[in-house]
Amino acid sequence: MPRWKALPEELDPQVREFTGQLRRLVDRSGLSIAAVSDRTGYSKTSWERYLNGRLLAPKGAIVALAEVTGTNPIHLTTMWELAERAWSRSEMRHDMTMEAIRISQARAALGEFGGPAAPAAGASRTAAPPTGRDREAYVPAQGGGRSVPPPHAGVAAVAPDQGRRRRKMTMFLAGVVGALLVVAAAVLLTDLGGGGDDGGAKNVAQSPSAAPTTSDPQLPVGVKCSGADCTGQDPENMGCGGQFATTASRVKVGTALVEVRYSKTCAAAWARITQAAPGDKVSITADGASQNGLVNADKDAYTPMVAVTAASDAKACATLTTGTKGCTEEQ
C-alpha cells in the first residue's frame, strides 16, 4: 500500500476531498503508482503530482483511472468538475495577488525614477559663478540656493514642478513602449518556435528549407530513447510505457503474474511482475542481455529495458521467495 504524503495545508477543501478519493481508489485496487501509470497511459511523475495535491489531474486521467479500478466514471467525473472549479478559483486569486504585487512594484519604480536626483556626496550645493561671456547670463537663485542660468532669449522658462511632471510622463511612456516591445518580441519568438514540440515538428515538416532528416528514428513527443539507447533505462522515465507498450506474453508463477512488456516505438522490452510478495525477483532476457527487478512493499515491480528487434526475442522469468520459479515461453 502506498504511503501517502500529507496534502498541502493551503489546498482548497474541494480539491483535498477529490484527491483523497483518488488515493482511496488506488489503495483499494492494490496497484502501485507505477502500475497505475502503466495502465492509464499517464506518467508516474504525473500521478505522483495528482495524488499529492500538487497538480489537478486532467479529465482523461480520471476516466482512465475509473476504468482501471472498476469505478463508475460518472460519479468520479462529477467530483472532478467540482474540484476543477475550486482549482480555477484558487489560481485566479493567486494571479490577482501577483498582479497587484507587480503593479505596486511598477509604481514604486516609476516614483523612484521620476523623483529629483540627490546631490553627489561632498559636492557643493551652490554652483560657482561662470566666467567670460557667460557672466552676463548668470542669475543667482533667490535665498542663497543653487544658482541656475536663465532661459535663452526667445525660449519660455519651464517651472520646476512642470519639468518634474514631464520627466515622470516621459519615464512612464518609455516604460509602456518597453513593455510593448517585450510582448511583441515574445509573440515573434513564439511564432518562430512553432508553439512547442508539436508545432516545431509541423514547421519543420512544412518548411521547404528544412534540414534533411538523419538516420535516427523520429520519436513521438515524450519518448526519449530507442533501441540500444534504451538498454538499462527505466521504461516510465523514458516514456516507453503507457500507450506505447503492450503485453507480448505472460505466465502465472505461483500467485504472481509475470509479463513481457514490449514497446515497438522504443524497440525495447522489459519484465513486469504483479500480485507478488516483497522479495520476489523478476528478470528480462533478450539477445544475451538481461536486466533484473526486485519486488518491494508495493507487491509489484518491473525491470529496466533491453533492446529487442521483436517482442518474441524477450523472455521474462520470476523467482519467488517460496522457491517457485517460472518463465514466459519463447515465441
Secondary structure, DSSP 8 states (H G I E B T S, - for coil): --------TTS-HHHHHHHHHHHHHHHHHT--HHHHHHHHSS-HHHHHHHHTTSS---HHHHHHHHHHHT--HHHHHHHHHHHHHHHHHHHHHHHHHHHHHHHHHHHHHHHHHHS-----TT--SS-----GGGGGG-B--GGG---B----TTS----HHHHHHHHHHHHHHHHHHHHHHHHHHHHHHHHHHTSSHHHHHHHHHH-TT-----SS----TT----GGGGTTS-TTTTT-SGGG-EEEEEEEETTEEEEEEEETTTTEEEEEEES--TT-EEEEEETTEEEEEE--TTS-EE---EE-SSGGG-EEEEE-TTS-EEE----
